[in-house]
Amino acid sequence: MARSIDQQIATTQAKLARLKERQKASETRRKIIVGSVVISNALKEPDKARALAALLRRAVTREVDQKELVGLMAELDEAAARADRK
């Protein structure tokens, strides 16, 4: 039996919603991977730690986000300070 136009639209909308969900998950995974690489690299290289900390201080403006980054900022500042002590 042939499906009605409304059924076809509903099926297509459901497929589109699943594709959008997959796209968002992919974007999230990409951000996590890039963030992980950037952070681990910055913690090993003082100049990069200093640059990342400066970027985050400039770019992260929401208080709730700043609170989330307190520990990371301390680690970056410590990594940058290691170069100053040498």
N, CA, C and O atoms as a CHARMM CRD file, in Angstrom:
* protein
*
  344
    1    1 MET  N      0.84900  -1.16600   0.00000 PROA 1      0.00000
    2    1 MET  CA     0.00000   0.00000   0.00000 PROA 1      0.00000
    3    1 MET  C      0.90200   1.23800   0.00000 PROA 1      0.00000
    4    1 MET  O      1.90100   1.29600   0.71700 PROA 1      0.00000
    5    2 ALA  N      0.53700   2.20300  -0.79900 PROA 2      0.00000
    6    2 ALA  CA     1.33600   3.41800  -0.93700 PROA 2      0.00000
    7    2 ALA  C      1.20700   4.28200   0.31200 PROA 2      0.00000
    8    2 ALA  O      0.13800   4.39700   0.91100 PROA 2      0.00000
    9    3 ARG  N      2.31600   4.87300   0.67600 PROA 3      0.00000
   10    3 ARG  CA     2.30100   5.75600   1.84100 PROA 3      0.00000
   11    3 ARG  C      1.78000   7.12100   1.41900 PROA 3      0.00000
   12    3 ARG  O      1.96700   7.56600   0.28700 PROA 3      0.00000
   13    4 SER  N      1.13100   7.75600   2.35500 PROA 4      0.00000
   14    4 SER  CA     0.59800   9.08200   2.05700 PROA 4      0.00000
   15    4 SER  C      1.73200  10.09600   2.05700 PROA 4      0.00000
   16    4 SER  O      2.82400   9.82300   2.55500 PROA 4      0.00000
   17    5 ILE  N      1.46900  11.24400   1.50500 PROA 5      0.00000
   18    5 ILE  CA     2.45300  12.33200   1.47700 PROA 5      0.00000
   19    5 ILE  C      2.85600  12.68400   2.90800 PROA 5      0.00000
   20    5 ILE  O      4.03600  12.90300   3.18200 PROA 5      0.00000
   21    6 ASP  N      1.89200  12.73900   3.81500 PROA 6      0.00000
   22    6 ASP  CA     2.18900  13.07600   5.20900 PROA 6      0.00000
   23    6 ASP  C      3.12800  12.05100   5.83700 PROA 6      0.00000
   24    6 ASP  O      4.01800  12.42000   6.60400 PROA 6      0.00000
   25    7 GLN  N      2.94400  10.78100   5.52600 PROA 7      0.00000
   26    7 GLN  CA     3.82200   9.73500   6.05400 PROA 7      0.00000
   27    7 GLN  C      5.23500   9.88700   5.47700 PROA 7      0.00000
   28    7 GLN  O      6.22200   9.72200   6.19300 PROA 7      0.00000
   29    8 GLN  N      5.32200  10.19800   4.20200 PROA 8      0.00000
   30    8 GLN  CA     6.62400  10.38800   3.56400 PROA 8      0.00000
   31    8 GLN  C      7.35100  11.59200   4.17100 PROA 8      0.00000
   32    8 GLN  O      8.55800  11.54600   4.40600 PROA 8      0.00000
   33    9 ILE  N      6.60800  12.65700   4.41900 PROA 9      0.00000
   34    9 ILE  CA     7.19800  13.85100   5.04100 PROA 9      0.00000
   35    9 ILE  C      7.69600  13.52100   6.43800 PROA 9      0.00000
   36    9 ILE  O      8.80000  13.91300   6.81600 PROA 9      0.00000
   37   10 ALA  N      6.89000  12.80200   7.20400 PROA 10     0.00000
   38   10 ALA  CA     7.27800  12.43700   8.56600 PROA 10     0.00000
   39   10 ALA  C      8.53000  11.56600   8.55900 PROA 10     0.00000
   40   10 ALA  O      9.42600  11.76300   9.38000 PROA 10     0.00000
   41   11 THR  N      8.59800  10.62200   7.65600 PROA 11     0.00000
   42   11 THR  CA     9.76500   9.75300   7.54200 PROA 11     0.00000
   43   11 THR  C     11.00600  10.55800   7.17600 PROA 11     0.00000
   44   11 THR  O     12.07600  10.35500   7.75000 PROA 11     0.00000
   45   12 THR  N     10.86100  11.46400   6.23000 PROA 12     0.00000
   46   12 THR  CA    11.98800  12.30000   5.79500 PROA 12     0.00000
   47   12 THR  C     12.43100  13.23900   6.90700 PROA 12     0.00000
   48   12 THR  O     13.62800  13.45800   7.09100 PROA 12     0.00000
   49   13 GLN  N     11.48000  13.79500   7.65000 PROA 13     0.00000
   50   13 GLN  CA    11.83000  14.67500   8.77000 PROA 13     0.00000
   51   13 GLN  C     12.56800  13.90700   9.86300 PROA 13     0.00000
   52   13 GLN  O     13.50800  14.42800  10.46300 PROA 13     0.00000
   53   14 ALA  N     12.14800  12.68200  10.11900 PROA 14     0.00000
   54   14 ALA  CA    12.81400  11.85500  11.12600 PROA 14     0.00000
   55   14 ALA  C     14.24400  11.53700  10.68600 PROA 14     0.00000
   56   14 ALA  O     15.17300  11.57100  11.49200 PROA 14     0.00000
   57   15 LYS  N     14.40400  11.23100   9.40500 PROA 15     0.00000
   58   15 LYS  CA    15.75100  10.95600   8.88200 PROA 15     0.00000
   59   15 LYS  C     16.62600  12.20400   8.98700 PROA 15     0.00000
   60   15 LYS  O     17.79400  12.10700   9.36300 PROA 15     0.00000
   61   16 LEU  N     16.07900  13.36700   8.66100 PROA 16     0.00000
   62   16 LEU  CA    16.81900  14.62100   8.75900 PROA 16     0.00000
   63   16 LEU  C     17.23600  14.89500  10.21100 PROA 16     0.00000
   64   16 LEU  O     18.35600  15.33500  10.47100 PROA 16     0.00000
   65   17 ALA  N     16.33400  14.63200  11.13500 PROA 17     0.00000
   66   17 ALA  CA    16.64000  14.83600  12.55900 PROA 17     0.00000
   67   17 ALA  C     17.78700  13.91300  12.99400 PROA 17     0.00000
   68   17 ALA  O     18.67200  14.33700  13.73700 PROA 17     0.00000
   69   18 ARG  N     17.77600  12.66300  12.53900 PROA 18     0.00000
   70   18 ARG  CA    18.86400  11.73400  12.87800 PROA 18     0.00000
   71   18 ARG  C     20.19200  12.20500  12.27600 PROA 18     0.00000
   72   18 ARG  O     21.23300  12.11800  12.92800 PROA 18     0.00000
   73   19 LEU  N     20.15800  12.69700  11.05000 PROA 19     0.00000
   74   19 LEU  CA    21.38500  13.19700  10.40700 PROA 19     0.00000
   75   19 LEU  C     21.93100  14.42400  11.13800 PROA 19     0.00000
   76   19 LEU  O     23.14200  14.55900  11.31300 PROA 19     0.00000
   77   20 LYS  N     21.04300  15.30700  11.55800 PROA 20     0.00000
   78   20 LYS  CA    21.47300  16.49600  12.30100 PROA 20     0.00000
   79   20 LYS  C     22.08800  16.09500  13.63600 PROA 20     0.00000
   80   20 LYS  O     23.06500  16.70000  14.07700 PROA 20     0.00000
   81   21 GLU  N     21.52300  15.08500  14.27700 PROA 21     0.00000
   82   21 GLU  CA    22.04400  14.58200  15.54300 PROA 21     0.00000
   83   21 GLU  C     23.44800  14.00800  15.34800 PROA 21     0.00000
   84   21 GLU  O     24.34800  14.26100  16.14800 PROA 21     0.00000
   85   22 ARG  N     23.62200  13.23200  14.27900 PROA 22     0.00000
   86   22 ARG  CA    24.94800  12.67400  13.97200 PROA 22     0.00000
   87   22 ARG  C     25.95900  13.77500  13.67700 PROA 22     0.00000
   88   22 ARG  O     27.11600  13.69100  14.08700 PROA 22     0.00000
   89   23 GLN  N     25.51400  14.80700  12.96300 PROA 23     0.00000
   90   23 GLN  CA    26.40500  15.92100  12.63800 PROA 23     0.00000
   91   23 GLN  C     26.84800  16.64100  13.91400 PROA 23     0.00000
   92   23 GLN  O     28.02400  16.97100  14.06900 PROA 23     0.00000
   93   24 LYS  N     25.91300  16.88000  14.81500 PROA 24     0.00000
   94   24 LYS  CA    26.24000  17.55800  16.07200 PROA 24     0.00000
   95   24 LYS  C     27.19700  16.70400  16.90700 PROA 24     0.00000
   96   24 LYS  O     28.14100  17.23300  17.49400 PROA 24     0.00000
   97   25 ALA  N     26.96600  15.41400  16.96400 PROA 25     0.00000
   98   25 ALA  CA    27.85300  14.51300  17.71400 PROA 25     0.00000
   99   25 ALA  C     29.25500  14.52900  17.10900 PROA 25     0.00000
  100   25 ALA  O     30.25000  14.51800  17.83400 PROA 25     0.00000
  101   26 SER  N     29.32900  14.55300  15.78600 PROA 26     0.00000
  102   26 SER  CA    30.62000  14.59900  15.10700 PROA 26     0.00000
  103   26 SER  C     31.35800  15.89900  15.41900 PROA 26     0.00000
  104   26 SER  O     32.56200  15.88900  15.67300 PROA 26     0.00000
  105   27 GLU  N     30.63500  17.01200  15.39900 PROA 27     0.00000
  106   27 GLU  CA    31.24500  18.30400  15.72300 PROA 27     0.00000
  107   27 GLU  C     31.74700  18.32200  17.16400 PROA 27     0.00000
  108   27 GLU  O     32.82100  18.85600  17.44300 PROA 27     0.00000
  109   28 THR  N     30.98400  17.74800  18.06600 PROA 28     0.00000
  110   28 THR  CA    31.37700  17.68600  19.47100 PROA 28     0.00000
  111   28 THR  C     32.64500  16.84500  19.64100 PROA 28     0.00000
  112   28 THR  O     33.56800  17.24300  20.35100 PROA 28     0.00000
  113   29 ARG  N     32.68300  15.68200  18.98400 PROA 29     0.00000
  114   29 ARG  CA    33.88000  14.82900  19.05300 PROA 29     0.00000
  115   29 ARG  C     35.10600  15.56800  18.52000 PROA 29     0.00000
  116   29 ARG  O     36.19000  15.48900  19.09800 PROA 29     0.00000
  117   30 ARG  N     34.92200  16.28900  17.40900 PROA 30     0.00000
  118   30 ARG  CA    36.03200  17.04100  16.81700 PROA 30     0.00000
  119   30 ARG  C     36.54500  18.10000  17.78800 PROA 30     0.00000
  120   30 ARG  O     37.75400  18.26900  17.93900 PROA 30     0.00000
  121   31 LYS  N     35.64000  18.80600  18.43900 PROA 31     0.00000
  122   31 LYS  CA    36.04000  19.83500  19.42400 PROA 31     0.00000
  123   31 LYS  C     36.79700  19.20600  20.58500 PROA 31     0.00000
  124   31 LYS  O     37.78600  19.77000  21.05300 PROA 31     0.00000
  125   32 ILE  N     36.35300  18.06200  21.04800 PROA 32     0.00000
  126   32 ILE  CA    37.01600  17.38400  22.15700 PROA 32     0.00000
  127   32 ILE  C     38.42400  16.96400  21.75600 PROA 32     0.00000
  128   32 ILE  O     39.37100  17.14700  22.52100 PROA 32     0.00000
  129   33 ILE  N     38.56200  16.40800  20.56900 PROA 33     0.00000
  130   33 ILE  CA    39.87500  15.96200  20.09500 PROA 33     0.00000
  131   33 ILE  C     40.82500  17.15000  19.95700 PROA 33     0.00000
  132   33 ILE  O     41.95400  17.10300  20.44400 PROA 33     0.00000
  133   34 VAL  N     40.37200  18.20800  19.29900 PROA 34     0.00000
  134   34 VAL  CA    41.22300  19.38800  19.10200 PROA 34     0.00000
  135   34 VAL  C     41.58400  20.01000  20.44600 PROA 34     0.00000
  136   34 VAL  O     42.74100  20.35700  20.68000 PROA 34     0.00000
  137   35 GLY  N     40.60600  20.15000  21.32100 PROA 35     0.00000
  138   35 GLY  CA    40.86300  20.72300  22.63900 PROA 35     0.00000
  139   35 GLY  C     41.87600  19.91100  23.42400 PROA 35     0.00000
  140   35 GLY  O     42.76000  20.47100  24.07200 PROA 35     0.00000
  141   36 SER  N     41.75000  18.60800  23.36900 PROA 36     0.00000
  142   36 SER  CA    42.67500  17.73000  24.07800 PROA 36     0.00000
  143   36 SER  C     44.10400  17.89500  23.55700 PROA 36     0.00000
  144   36 SER  O     45.05200  17.97600  24.33800 PROA 36     0.00000
  145   37 VAL  N     44.24700  17.94300  22.24900 PROA 37     0.00000
  146   37 VAL  CA    45.58300  18.10500  21.65500 PROA 37     0.00000
  147   37 VAL  C     46.17600  19.45800  22.02900 PROA 37     0.00000
  148   37 VAL  O     47.34700  19.54700  22.39700 PROA 37     0.00000
  149   38 VAL  N     45.36500  20.51200  21.93400 PROA 38     0.00000
  150   38 VAL  CA    45.85000  21.86500  22.23700 PROA 38     0.00000
  151   38 VAL  C     46.26600  21.97000  23.70300 PROA 38     0.00000
  152   38 VAL  O     47.33500  22.49800  24.00900 PROA 38     0.00000
  153   39 ILE  N     45.43500  21.47600  24.59700 PROA 39     0.00000
  154   39 ILE  CA    45.73900  21.56700  26.02900 PROA 39     0.00000
  155   39 ILE  C     46.98400  20.76400  26.37500 PROA 39     0.00000
  156   39 ILE  O     47.87400  21.27400  27.05600 PROA 39     0.00000
  157   40 SER  N     47.06500  19.51500  25.91800 PROA 40     0.00000
  158   40 SER  CA    48.22300  18.69600  26.27800 PROA 40     0.00000
  159   40 SER  C     49.50800  19.29100  25.71000 PROA 40     0.00000
  160   40 SER  O     50.55400  19.23900  26.35700 PROA 40     0.00000
  161   41 ASN  N     49.43600  19.85000  24.52100 PROA 41     0.00000
  162   41 ASN  CA    50.60900  20.47800  23.92200 PROA 41     0.00000
  163   41 ASN  C     51.00400  21.73100  24.68900 PROA 41     0.00000
  164   41 ASN  O     52.18800  21.96500  24.93600 PROA 41     0.00000
  165   42 ALA  N     50.01800  22.53500  25.06500 PROA 42     0.00000
  166   42 ALA  CA    50.30200  23.77600  25.79900 PROA 42     0.00000
  167   42 ALA  C     50.91600  23.47900  27.16700 PROA 42     0.00000
  168   42 ALA  O     51.78200  24.22100  27.62800 PROA 42     0.00000
  169   43 LEU  N     50.48300  22.41900  27.80700 PROA 43     0.00000
  170   43 LEU  CA    51.02800  22.08700  29.12600 PROA 43     0.00000
  171   43 LEU  C     52.48400  21.63300  29.05300 PROA 43     0.00000
  172   43 LEU  O     53.18800  21.63500  30.06200 PROA 43     0.00000
  173   44 LYS  N     52.93100  21.24700  27.86800 PROA 44     0.00000
  174   44 LYS  CA    54.31600  20.80800  27.68900 PROA 44     0.00000
  175   44 LYS  C     55.23500  21.93700  27.22600 PROA 44     0.00000
  176   44 LYS  O     56.45300  21.85700  27.39100 PROA 44     0.00000
  177   45 GLU  N     54.65300  22.98500  26.65000 PROA 45     0.00000
  178   45 GLU  CA    55.47000  24.06200  26.08200 PROA 45     0.00000
  179   45 GLU  C     55.04200  25.40500  26.67500 PROA 45     0.00000
  180   45 GLU  O     53.93800  25.87900  26.40400 PROA 45     0.00000
  181   46 PRO  N     55.90300  26.01400  27.47600 PROA 46     0.00000
  182   46 PRO  CA    55.55200  27.23700  28.19600 PROA 46     0.00000
  183   46 PRO  C     55.01500  28.37900  27.32800 PROA 46     0.00000
  184   46 PRO  O     54.07300  29.06200  27.73000 PROA 46     0.00000
  185   47 ASP  N     55.59400  28.59400  26.15700 PROA 47     0.00000
  186   47 ASP  CA    55.10200  29.67500  25.29700 PROA 47     0.00000
  187   47 ASP  C     53.66500  29.41700  24.85200 PROA 47     0.00000
  188   47 ASP  O     52.84000  30.32900  24.79400 PROA 47     0.00000
  189   48 LYS  N     53.39100  28.15600  24.54100 PROA 48     0.00000
  190   48 LYS  CA    52.02700  27.80200  24.12600 PROA 48     0.00000
  191   48 LYS  C     51.06400  27.89000  25.31300 PROA 48     0.00000
  192   48 LYS  O     49.91000  28.28500  25.15000 PROA 48     0.00000
  193   49 ALA  N     51.53600  27.52400  26.49900 PROA 49     0.00000
  194   49 ALA  CA    50.70300  27.63300  27.70300 PROA 49     0.00000
  195   49 ALA  C     50.33100  29.09000  27.94700 PROA 49     0.00000
  196   49 ALA  O     49.17800  29.40900  28.24100 PROA 49     0.00000
  197   50 ARG  N     51.30700  29.95800  27.82400 PROA 50     0.00000
  198   50 ARG  CA    51.07100  31.39300  28.02700 PROA 50     0.00000
  199   50 ARG  C     50.07600  31.92300  26.98300 PROA 50     0.00000
  200   50 ARG  O     49.16700  32.68400  27.31400 PROA 50     0.00000
  201   51 ALA  N     50.25700  31.51500  25.73000 PROA 51     0.00000
  202   51 ALA  CA    49.37700  31.97100  24.65600 PROA 51     0.00000
  203   51 ALA  C     47.94600  31.45000  24.83600 PROA 51     0.00000
  204   51 ALA  O     46.98300  32.19100  24.64300 PROA 51     0.00000
  205   52 LEU  N     47.81700  30.18600  25.20100 PROA 52     0.00000
  206   52 LEU  CA    46.47600  29.62300  25.39800 PROA 52     0.00000
  207   52 LEU  C     45.78200  30.28400  26.58100 PROA 52     0.00000
  208   52 LEU  O     44.59300  30.59500  26.50900 PROA 52     0.00000
  209   53 ALA  N     46.51700  30.50100  27.67000 PROA 53     0.00000
  210   53 ALA  CA    45.92200  31.16000  28.84100 PROA 53     0.00000
  211   53 ALA  C     45.45400  32.57100  28.47000 PROA 53     0.00000
  212   53 ALA  O     44.36900  32.99400  28.87100 PROA 53     0.00000
  213   54 ALA  N     46.26800  33.28800  27.71100 PROA 54     0.00000
  214   54 ALA  CA    45.89100  34.64500  27.29800 PROA 54     0.00000
  215   54 ALA  C     44.65100  34.61400  26.40600 PROA 54     0.00000
  216   54 ALA  O     43.75100  35.44000  26.56000 PROA 54     0.00000
  217   55 LEU  N     44.60800  33.67400  25.48800 PROA 55     0.00000
  218   55 LEU  CA    43.44900  33.54400  24.60000 PROA 55     0.00000
  219   55 LEU  C     42.19200  33.23700  25.39700 PROA 55     0.00000
  220   55 LEU  O     41.14400  33.84000  25.16400 PROA 55     0.00000
  221   56 LEU  N     42.28800  32.30900  26.32800 PROA 56     0.00000
  222   56 LEU  CA    41.12200  31.94300  27.12700 PROA 56     0.00000
  223   56 LEU  C     40.65300  33.11000  28.00100 PROA 56     0.00000
  224   56 LEU  O     39.45200  33.33500  28.15100 PROA 56     0.00000
  225   57 ARG  N     41.59300  33.83800  28.56500 PROA 57     0.00000
  226   57 ARG  CA    41.20200  34.99200  29.39200 PROA 57     0.00000
  227   57 ARG  C     40.47200  36.04600  28.55800 PROA 57     0.00000
  228   57 ARG  O     39.55300  36.70700  29.04000 PROA 57     0.00000
  229   58 ARG  N     40.88900  36.18800  27.32000 PROA 58     0.00000
  230   58 ARG  CA    40.26200  37.16800  26.42200 PROA 58     0.00000
  231   58 ARG  C     38.91500  36.68300  25.89100 PROA 58     0.00000
  232   58 ARG  O     37.95300  37.44800  25.81900 PROA 58     0.00000
  233   59 ALA  N     38.85700  35.41500  25.52300 PROA 59     0.00000
  234   59 ALA  CA    37.70800  34.90700  24.78000 PROA 59     0.00000
  235   59 ALA  C     36.58100  34.34800  25.64000 PROA 59     0.00000
  236   59 ALA  O     35.41900  34.38200  25.23300 PROA 59     0.00000
  237   60 VAL  N     36.90500  33.84100  26.80700 PROA 60     0.00000
  238   60 VAL  CA    35.87300  33.22900  27.65500 PROA 60     0.00000
  239   60 VAL  C     35.32900  34.31200  28.57200 PROA 60     0.00000
  240   60 VAL  O     35.98800  34.72300  29.52700 PROA 60     0.00000
  241   61 THR  N     34.12700  34.76700  28.27200 PROA 61     0.00000
  242   61 THR  CA    33.57100  35.90500  28.98900 PROA 61     0.00000
  243   61 THR  C     32.44400  35.54200  29.95600 PROA 61     0.00000
  244   61 THR  O     32.15600  36.29300  30.88700 PROA 61     0.00000
  245   62 ARG  N     31.81600  34.40400  29.73600 PROA 62     0.00000
  246   62 ARG  CA    30.72500  34.02000  30.64300 PROA 62     0.00000
  247   62 ARG  C     31.29700  33.51800  31.96000 PROA 62     0.00000
  248   62 ARG  O     32.21800  32.70200  31.98000 PROA 62     0.00000
  249   63 GLU  N     30.74900  34.01000  33.04300 PROA 63     0.00000
  250   63 GLU  CA    31.25200  33.65700  34.37600 PROA 63     0.00000
  251   63 GLU  C     31.19900  32.15400  34.62900 PROA 63     0.00000
  252   63 GLU  O     32.12400  31.59100  35.21400 PROA 63     0.00000
  253   64 VAL  N     30.13400  31.51000  34.19700 PROA 64     0.00000
  254   64 VAL  CA    29.99300  30.06600  34.41100 PROA 64     0.00000
  255   64 VAL  C     31.09400  29.31100  33.66900 PROA 64     0.00000
  256   64 VAL  O     31.59900  28.31000  34.17800 PROA 64     0.00000
  257   65 ASP  N     31.47100  29.76900  32.48600 PROA 65     0.00000
  258   65 ASP  CA    32.54800  29.13400  31.72700 PROA 65     0.00000
  259   65 ASP  C     33.90500  29.41500  32.37200 PROA 65     0.00000
  260   65 ASP  O     34.76500  28.53600  32.42200 PROA 65     0.00000
  261   66 GLN  N     34.09100  30.61500  32.85300 PROA 66     0.00000
  262   66 GLN  CA    35.34000  30.96600  33.53200 PROA 66     0.00000
  263   66 GLN  C     35.54800  30.09200  34.76600 PROA 66     0.00000
  264   66 GLN  O     36.66100  29.63300  35.02400 PROA 66     0.00000
  265   67 LYS  N     34.48400  29.86400  35.52300 PROA 67     0.00000
  266   67 LYS  CA    34.58200  29.00900  36.71300 PROA 67     0.00000
  267   67 LYS  C     34.97700  27.58900  36.33200 PROA 67     0.00000
  268   67 LYS  O     35.72300  26.93200  37.05800 PROA 67     0.00000
  269   68 GLU  N     34.48600  27.12400  35.20900 PROA 68     0.00000
  270   68 GLU  CA    34.80300  25.77300  34.74300 PROA 68     0.00000
  271   68 GLU  C     36.28100  25.63400  34.38200 PROA 68     0.00000
  272   68 GLU  O     36.84200  24.54000  34.45400 PROA 68     0.00000
  273   69 LEU  N     36.90400  26.73600  33.99800 PROA 69     0.00000
  274   69 LEU  CA    38.29000  26.70900  33.53500 PROA 69     0.00000
  275   69 LEU  C     39.32200  27.06800  34.60000 PROA 69     0.00000
  276   69 LEU  O     40.51300  27.12900  34.29600 PROA 69     0.00000
  277   70 VAL  N     38.90000  27.30300  35.82800 PROA 70     0.00000
  278   70 VAL  CA    39.82300  27.73500  36.88900 PROA 70     0.00000
  279   70 VAL  C     41.00800  26.77900  37.02700 PROA 70     0.00000
  280   70 VAL  O     42.15700  27.22000  37.05700 PROA 70     0.00000
  281   71 GLY  N     40.74500  25.50000  37.11000 PROA 71     0.00000
  282   71 GLY  CA    41.81800  24.51500  37.27400 PROA 71     0.00000
  283   71 GLY  C     42.76400  24.49300  36.08500 PROA 71     0.00000
  284   71 GLY  O     43.98300  24.45000  36.25200 PROA 71     0.00000
  285   72 LEU  N     42.20100  24.52300  34.88900 PROA 72     0.00000
  286   72 LEU  CA    43.02800  24.53400  33.67900 PROA 72     0.00000
  287   72 LEU  C     43.88900  25.78300  33.61700 PROA 72     0.00000
  288   72 LEU  O     45.06300  25.71100  33.25600 PROA 72     0.00000
  289   73 MET  N     43.31600  26.92400  33.96600 PROA 73     0.00000
  290   73 MET  CA    44.07400  28.17800  33.92900 PROA 73     0.00000
  291   73 MET  C     45.25400  28.10500  34.90100 PROA 73     0.00000
  292   73 MET  O     46.34300  28.58900  34.59300 PROA 73     0.00000
  293   74 ALA  N     45.04000  27.50800  36.06100 PROA 74     0.00000
  294   74 ALA  CA    46.13400  27.35700  37.03100 PROA 74     0.00000
  295   74 ALA  C     47.23100  26.46000  36.46200 PROA 74     0.00000
  296   74 ALA  O     48.41700  26.74300  36.63300 PROA 74     0.00000
  297   75 GLU  N     46.83900  25.37900  35.78700 PROA 75     0.00000
  298   75 GLU  CA    47.82600  24.49100  35.17700 PROA 75     0.00000
  299   75 GLU  C     48.60500  25.20500  34.07700 PROA 75     0.00000
  300   75 GLU  O     49.82300  25.05300  33.97400 PROA 75     0.00000
  301   76 LEU  N     47.90200  25.98300  33.25700 PROA 76     0.00000
  302   76 LEU  CA    48.57700  26.72100  32.18200 PROA 76     0.00000
  303   76 LEU  C     49.53000  27.77100  32.74700 PROA 76     0.00000
  304   76 LEU  O     50.64300  27.94400  32.25100 PROA 76     0.00000
  305   77 ASP  N     49.08000  28.47100  33.79200 PROA 77     0.00000
  306   77 ASP  CA    49.94400  29.47900  34.41600 PROA 77     0.00000
  307   77 ASP  C     51.19400  28.82800  35.01200 PROA 77     0.00000
  308   77 ASP  O     52.29200  29.37800  34.92600 PROA 77     0.00000
  309   78 GLU  N     51.01600  27.65700  35.61300 PROA 78     0.00000
  310   78 GLU  CA    52.15700  26.93400  36.17800 PROA 78     0.00000
  311   78 GLU  C     53.10400  26.48800  35.06900 PROA 78     0.00000
  312   78 GLU  O     54.32100  26.60400  35.21000 PROA 78     0.00000
  313   79 ALA  N     52.56300  25.98700  33.98200 PROA 79     0.00000
  314   79 ALA  CA    53.40700  25.55700  32.86100 PROA 79     0.00000
  315   79 ALA  C     54.17100  26.74400  32.27500 PROA 79     0.00000
  316   79 ALA  O     55.33800  26.61200  31.90700 PROA 79     0.00000
  317   80 ALA  N     53.52100  27.88800  32.19000 PROA 80     0.00000
  318   80 ALA  CA    54.19700  29.08600  31.66600 PROA 80     0.00000
  319   80 ALA  C     55.25800  29.56500  32.63800 PROA 80     0.00000
  320   80 ALA  O     56.31300  30.03600  32.21500 PROA 80     0.00000
  321   81 ALA  N     55.00000  29.45500  33.91700 PROA 81     0.00000
  322   81 ALA  CA    55.94300  29.92200  34.94400 PROA 81     0.00000
  323   81 ALA  C     57.20400  29.05800  34.97500 PROA 81     0.00000
  324   81 ALA  O     58.27400  29.53600  35.35000 PROA 81     0.00000
  325   82 ARG  N     57.08100  27.79600  34.58600 PROA 82     0.00000
  326   82 ARG  CA    58.26500  26.91800  34.57700 PROA 82     0.00000
  327   82 ARG  C     59.36000  27.49800  33.68900 PROA 82     0.00000
  328   82 ARG  O     60.54200  27.36300  34.00500 PROA 82     0.00000
  329   83 ALA  N     58.99300  28.13300  32.60000 PROA 83     0.00000
  330   83 ALA  CA    59.99000  28.72000  31.70000 PROA 83     0.00000
  331   83 ALA  C     60.64900  29.92500  32.34100 PROA 83     0.00000
  332   83 ALA  O     61.83300  30.18000  32.12400 PROA 83     0.00000
  333   84 ASP  N     59.88500  30.66500  33.12900 PROA 84     0.00000
  334   84 ASP  CA    60.42200  31.85700  33.79700 PROA 84     0.00000
  335   84 ASP  C     61.44700  31.47400  34.86700 PROA 84     0.00000
  336   84 ASP  O     62.36900  32.23900  35.15000 PROA 84     0.00000
  337   85 ARG  N     61.28300  30.28400  35.46300 PROA 85     0.00000
  338   85 ARG  CA    62.18700  29.85100  36.52000 PROA 85     0.00000
  339   85 ARG  C     63.49300  29.26200  36.00300 PROA 85     0.00000
  340   85 ARG  O     64.45700  29.10600  36.75300 PROA 85     0.00000
  341   86 LYS  N     63.51200  28.94000  34.72700 PROA 86     0.00000
  342   86 LYS  CA    64.71900  28.31400  34.16400 PROA 86     0.00000
  343   86 LYS  C     65.77600  29.33300  33.83500 PROA 86     0.00000
  344   86 LYS  O     66.85100  28.97500  33.35400 PROA 86     0.00000
